[in-house]
Amino acid sequence: MEKQHFIFFIKGKTVVPQSLNEAEAGEIIRSVLLQQFNISRLHIIAGNNKEALEKFELISETAGDEVLKEVVVC
Protein backbone atom coordinates (compact mmCIF):
# COMPACT_ATOMS: atom_id res chain seq x y z
CA MET A 1 0.00 0.00 0.00
CA GLU A 2 1.42 3.37 -1.03
CA LYS A 3 1.64 5.90 1.79
CA GLN A 4 0.04 9.30 1.22
CA HIS A 5 0.47 12.73 2.82
CA PHE A 6 -2.74 13.90 4.52
CA ILE A 7 -3.83 17.29 5.77
CA PHE A 8 -6.97 17.84 7.84
CA PHE A 9 -9.79 20.32 7.54
CA ILE A 10 -11.52 21.32 10.77
CA LYS A 11 -14.84 23.04 11.32
CA GLY A 12 -16.25 22.80 14.83
CA LYS A 13 -15.98 19.12 15.76
CA THR A 14 -15.88 17.97 12.13
CA VAL A 15 -12.49 16.70 10.91
CA VAL A 16 -12.00 15.84 7.23
CA PRO A 17 -8.80 14.18 5.96
CA GLN A 18 -7.51 15.10 2.50
CA SER A 19 -4.70 13.33 0.65
CA LEU A 20 -2.29 15.68 -1.08
CA ASN A 21 -1.42 12.85 -3.47
CA GLU A 22 -4.80 13.07 -5.23
CA ALA A 23 -4.71 14.86 -8.58
CA GLU A 24 -7.76 16.96 -7.67
CA ALA A 25 -6.45 17.92 -4.19
CA GLY A 26 -6.05 21.60 -5.10
CA GLU A 27 -9.65 22.00 -6.19
CA ILE A 28 -10.92 20.07 -3.15
CA ILE A 29 -8.85 22.26 -0.81
CA ARG A 30 -10.20 25.40 -2.46
CA SER A 31 -13.78 24.17 -2.19
CA VAL A 32 -13.50 23.16 1.47
CA LEU A 33 -11.84 26.45 2.45
CA LEU A 34 -14.70 28.34 0.79
CA GLN A 35 -17.01 26.36 3.10
CA GLN A 36 -15.27 28.03 6.09
CA PHE A 37 -13.13 25.04 7.17
CA ASN A 38 -9.66 25.61 8.66
CA ILE A 39 -6.53 23.59 7.93
CA SER A 40 -4.95 21.82 10.90
CA ARG A 41 -1.21 22.18 11.42
CA LEU A 42 -1.06 18.39 11.88
CA HIS A 43 -0.06 16.42 8.77
CA ILE A 44 -0.02 12.61 8.71
CA ILE A 45 1.45 9.94 6.45
CA ALA A 46 -1.01 7.05 6.04
CA GLY A 47 -2.22 4.47 3.56
CA ASN A 48 -5.79 5.78 3.26
CA ASN A 49 -8.36 8.23 4.67
CA LYS A 50 -9.53 5.86 7.40
CA GLU A 51 -6.00 5.22 8.67
CA ALA A 52 -5.18 8.94 8.53
CA LEU A 53 -8.29 9.86 10.53
CA GLU A 54 -7.58 7.13 13.10
CA LYS A 55 -4.03 8.47 13.57
CA PHE A 56 -5.34 12.03 13.81
CA GLU A 57 -7.86 11.02 16.49
CA LEU A 58 -5.22 9.09 18.45
CA ILE A 59 -2.80 12.03 18.39
CA SER A 60 -5.61 14.45 19.28
CA GLU A 61 -6.61 12.33 22.29
CA THR A 62 -3.01 12.00 23.45
CA ALA A 63 -2.03 15.63 22.89
CA GLY A 64 -5.37 17.09 23.92
CA ASP A 65 -6.63 20.32 22.44
CA GLU A 66 -3.11 21.57 21.74
CA VAL A 67 -3.12 19.79 18.37
CA LEU A 68 -6.31 21.52 17.27
CA LYS A 69 -5.66 24.98 18.73
CA GLU A 70 -3.33 26.29 16.08
CA VAL A 71 -4.86 26.33 12.62
CA VAL A 72 -4.20 28.21 9.43
CA VAL A 73 -7.20 30.42 8.77
CA CYS A 74 -7.63 31.20 5.09
Order of alpha helices (4+ residues) and beta strands (2+ residues): beta-beta-alpha-beta-beta-alpha-alpha-beta
